[in-house]
Amino acid sequence: MDLMFKLPVIAILAFIVFSLAQGMYFLAKDDGEADKTRVVRALTTRIVLSLVLFGLLILGYFLGVLQPHGG
């Protein structure tokens, strides 16, 4: 896997972890008065980023950038 494909994958993974931590923080610390949808928005962002990452990996496979290895 070359560097032009690794960097977006690593960046998306970092954003997924950040969004998950953000949702956990909002779930633990919010009292629910200011904005009741922050947890849902953070977790929705994580799901969308996960789908984008999955699509990117599928695209990399079909373009021949990713090669499966047998075992």
C-alpha positions as CSV (number, residue, x, y, z in Angstrom):
1,M,0.0,0.0,0.0
2,D,1.6,3.2,-1.1
3,L,1.8,6.4,1.0
4,M,-0.9,8.2,-1.1
5,F,-3.4,5.6,0.1
6,K,-2.1,5.2,3.7
7,L,-2.4,8.8,4.7
8,P,-6.2,9.2,4.1
9,V,-6.9,5.9,5.7
10,I,-4.9,6.9,8.8
11,A,-6.5,10.3,8.9
12,I,-10.0,8.9,8.7
13,L,-9.2,6.4,11.4
14,A,-7.9,9.2,13.6
15,F,-11.2,11.2,13.0
16,I,-13.2,8.1,13.9
17,V,-11.4,7.7,17.2
18,F,-11.8,11.4,17.9
19,S,-15.5,11.3,17.2
20,L,-16.0,8.2,19.4
21,A,-14.1,9.9,22.3
22,Q,-16.2,13.1,21.7
23,G,-19.4,11.1,21.9
24,M,-18.2,9.3,25.1
25,Y,-17.4,12.7,26.6
26,F,-20.7,14.2,25.7
27,L,-22.5,11.1,27.1
28,A,-20.6,11.3,30.4
29,K,-20.5,15.0,31.0
30,D,-23.5,16.7,29.5
31,D,-26.5,17.4,31.7
32,G,-28.8,17.5,28.6
33,E,-29.9,21.1,29.0
34,A,-27.8,22.9,26.4
35,D,-28.0,20.7,23.4
36,K,-29.6,17.3,23.6
37,T,-28.3,16.0,20.3
38,R,-24.6,16.3,20.7
39,V,-24.1,12.6,21.5
40,V,-26.2,11.6,18.5
41,R,-24.3,13.9,16.2
42,A,-20.9,12.7,17.4
43,L,-21.9,9.0,16.9
44,T,-23.5,9.7,13.5
45,T,-20.3,11.4,12.4
46,R,-18.4,8.3,13.5
47,I,-20.7,6.0,11.5
48,V,-20.4,8.2,8.4
49,L,-16.7,8.2,8.7
50,S,-16.6,4.4,9.1
51,L,-18.7,4.0,5.9
52,V,-16.4,6.4,4.0
53,L,-13.4,4.4,5.2
54,F,-15.1,1.1,4.2
55,G,-15.8,2.6,0.7
56,L,-12.3,3.8,0.4
57,L,-10.9,0.4,1.2
58,I,-13.3,-1.2,-1.3
59,L,-12.3,1.3,-3.9
60,G,-8.6,0.6,-3.2
61,Y,-9.2,-3.1,-3.7
62,F,-11.0,-2.6,-7.0
63,L,-8.3,-0.2,-8.3
64,G,-5.6,-2.7,-7.4
65,V,-3.9,-0.6,-4.7
66,L,-4.8,-3.2,-2.0
67,Q,-4.0,-6.8,-2.6
68,P,-5.4,-9.6,-0.4
69,H,-2.9,-12.1,0.9
70,G,-3.8,-15.7,1.4
71,G,-3.0,-17.8,4.4
